[in-house]
Amino acid sequence: MTRYLITGATSGLGHAVCDALRDGALGPASLIVCMGRDEVRLAAMTEAWAGVMRPAVCDMAAVAPERITHALRGLAQEGGALNGIVHCAGVEVVAPLRLTGDAQYRAAMMAADSAFAILRAAACKGVMADGGSIVIMSSVAAHRGTAGMAAYSAGKAAVEAMVRCAAVELAPRGIRVNAIAAGAFRSPMHDRITRRMPPGAQAGYEALHPLGIGSVGAVRDAVLHLLSDAACWTSGTTLVVDGGNLAR
């Protein structure tokens, strides 16, 4: 039985990845699902996925990195080493520089903090099985200068730098570490962002993607590819899944 840890599983991409793994997309699997404080969704998922999923409540945006690392080490000690980790948890911070307060900046950088905590745990003895795979979500924002995205982009750029270093450090154990730089795809987070856009801005936002706004399934399939043996010689890279956004 292959063991996976998925963060940000209450909705969007994380939930889609959990569904696919639960349904056997990569063979028989057991899931440890880390989620925030959505107790209603937690209860529903626990009931629906009884025997396959183990919930672990952990708000990645509010918990100190040391606590995240400690929690992951504890989960591995209790149930055995992980074969795969998918880190989807994140926050959206969109604001001009002059209006980005310290709290917003720290929230954006929590994406990097939580990724570091997960990678640090994965490097500890007994947490990751040799030959495992780690996938951390990034964004095209790490590669493109966009007004109002300085804090968010900084956090994602840091994530990609960590991925490269961790890939080299964990390579002797055959552990692969990769990121996915996603463009805009339909999800609860995407809906929250577009609702705040001024009239007319949404069309311009969509036009940045020559293939149009993506689906959660397209990004989910990229995650599954990186987890699978089909990507056995892929590590330390960022897979761009963006509908052509960065080609412009």
Secondary structure, 3 states (H helix, E strand, C coil): CEEEEEECCCCHHHHHHHHHHHCCCCCCEEEEEEECCCHHHHHHHHHHCCCCEEEEECCCCCCCHHHHHHHHHHHHHHHCCEEEEEECCCCCCCCCHHHCCHHHHHHHHHHHHHHHHHHHHHCCCCCEEEEEEEEEEEEHHHCCCCCCCHHHHHHHHHHHHHHHHHHHHHHHHCCEEEEEEECCECCHHHHHHHHCCCCCHHHHHHHCCCCCCECHHHHHHHHHHHHCHHHCCCCCCEEEECCCHHHC
